């Protein structure tokens, strides 16, 4: 009887644990084979996207809404992906705009131009012309696109795509450890909820380390006095 009761309790605990985990590794998110180390005290979230990607256009309002709800615990970045022929010019354009400090509104505007307005960009010259709408000279944009700063970002981009194992867009990488993709969900909103779930997990793991560092700092201060 005692063994039977213990077994029932064990099943209840397992059931409760399953209910408490709305998203599961291997089903809703994948572990990155060789995690990329992330420094600092914030959870890093990277959105891998491509301007020509229709799914990325649809995902945009969801990830932007999520980003606005975050506090200082999240470091959100974007990673333009060139998985298909011709997409590399849009990745280079993104980094050129970043280096030049072009208004963030250009990000959504490029999506609108491609998908809502059906605008054609046949060359990088066409792309540079688009960015003149944001207060930069076309020639300056073209020159900056060939700069060391942009080339360096493009090289780092290719390394990260390989390290994260990104093969489709949109993909979200959480803290260099987890890969989240839309084909595991019924909606983009559910995908964002999974990202938030992983962010909260990583934030909880970071907190003990931060508490330990603060305690160490306090002991050092007492010793110094």
N, C-alpha and C positions, 0 to 999 in steps of 0.2 A: 504493500500500500504506500509506504514511504517513497519507494522508488518511482511508483506511478505518479505520485503527487509532484515529485521533483521534475519528472519529465514534462508534466503539464505546465509547471512554472517556467521551465526552459523554453517551451514552445511559445508561451505568452510573451516572454522576454524577446524572443526572436521576431515574433509578429510585430511587437511594438517597435523594435529596431527598424524593421522593414518599412513600417508606416512612417517612421521619422525621417526616412531617407527618400525624398521624392524623386531624386535623380541618382542613377547608378553608373559607376565606371564600366566602360565596355559597351553600355547600352546608350547612354545619353552623352557621354563625354569620354575621350580617349586619353590615356596617359602617354605623354611624349617620351619616346624611347630613352633619349639622353636629355634630361631637363636642362634648360638654359638658366644659369644662375642669375638671380635678380637681387641687386643690392638695395639698401634703403629700408625704410620702415613703412612703405606703402605697397599695396597689392597692385601689380602691373597687369593691365588688361590691354591686349592688342587686337584691333579689328583688322583682319586681312581682307582687302576689298580690291575691286577693279572697276574703274569708271564704266567700261563698256558692258559690265555684267548686269543683266536685268534683275537678278535676284538681289544683288547688292543695292540697287535702287529701291527695291521693295523693303529691304531690311533697314535702310537708312533712318526712317522716322522712329523705328523701334530702338535702335542703338543710341540715337541722339536723345530720345526721351529718357532712356536709362542713364546716360551720361549726366544729364542735368540733375538727376536725383542723387548723384553720388556726393559724398563729403570728401574731406581731405585725405581719406584713407586709400583712395584709388588713384593710380597714375595711368590715365587712359591715353593710348597712342594709336595711330593708324599706320598700316603697312600696305602700300599699294602693290598689287601683285600683277606680274606679267606672265600668266600661264599660257596665253594664246598669242599667236602671231599678231603683231601690231599693237599689243597692249603695253609694250615697254615704253612707248612715247608718252603714254598717260602717266605711267609711274614716274618717268623723268620730269614731266610737267608738275606733278604733285610736289616733288622735292625742290624743284626750281621755285615754285610759289612759296614753299616753306622757307627756303634760304632768303628770298626777297622780302619776307614778312607780309605777303599779300593777305588781305582780309580773309578770315575764316569762311565768310559767306561764299567764296569762290568754290568751296568744296561741294556744297549742295547745288550751286549754279551749274557746275559741270555735269552733274547727274541729270539735272533738268534739261540742259542743252542736248544731251545725247538721247535721253529716253522720252522726255515729254515733247520736246520741240523737234526731235528727229534730225538734229543738226549733224552734218557730215564733217569729219575731221580726217582728211586724206594725208596730211603731213604734219610735221611738228610746226611748220610755219603757220598752218591753220590754227593749231593749238595756241601758239604764241599770240595770234591775233585775238583769240577769245579772251586772254588774260589782260588785254589792253582795257577791257571794261572795268578793271580794278585798279586803275591809276598807274600802270607801269608802261613804259615804252616797249614796243615790240622788239626792237633791237637789243635793248637791255635784257629782256627776258631770254632771247636767243643766246646772248653771250653768257648769261648766268647759267643756262642749261648745260654749257660745256665746261663749267668751272670745276675746280678740284673738289669744292664742297659738295656739289651735286654728284659728281662721279663717286666720291667716297660713300655717300648715302646709298647709291645704287649698288655698290659692291657689298655693303653691309646688308642691304635688302636681300640680295641673292643668298647670302650665307644664312640669314634668318629663315627664309623660306625653306631651305634645305634642312636646317636644324629642327624646325617645328614640324616638318613633314606635311606642309600645306599643299594640297593637290586640287582644291576647289575653293570657290568664293561664294558667299562670305564665310569666313572662318574666324572664330574668336579664340585667342590664346590667353589663358589665365595663369599669370605668374610663372611663365616659362615651363609649366608642368602639364597643363591640361589643354586639349584641343576640342573645341565645341563647334559642331557643324549642323546645318539645318536639316539634313536628311534623317536626323535622329528624332525629329519633333513633328508635331502636327501643325505648329504655327511658329512664326517668328517670335511672338510674345512668349511662348513656352521656352524657346531657345534662350531668350534674354533672362528668363527666370532661372534657368540652369546656370547661366553665367553668374548671376547674383548669388546663387547657392554656393558656387565654388569660391567666389570672392569672400563670402562670409567665413567659409572654412579656412581659407588662407589667412584672413585677418585674425582669426582666433589662434592660429598657429604662430603668427608673428607676435602676438601680445605677450606671451610668457617671456620671449626673448627680450622684448623691450623692457618689461618689468625687471628682468634680471640685470640689464644694462643700467637702468636707473638706480637700482639698489647698489650696484658696483660703484657708480659715480658718487653716490652718497657716502659710501665707506671710504673711498679715496679722499673725499673732501674732509672727512673727520680725521683721517690719518694725517693729512697735510696740515690741519690746524693744530 
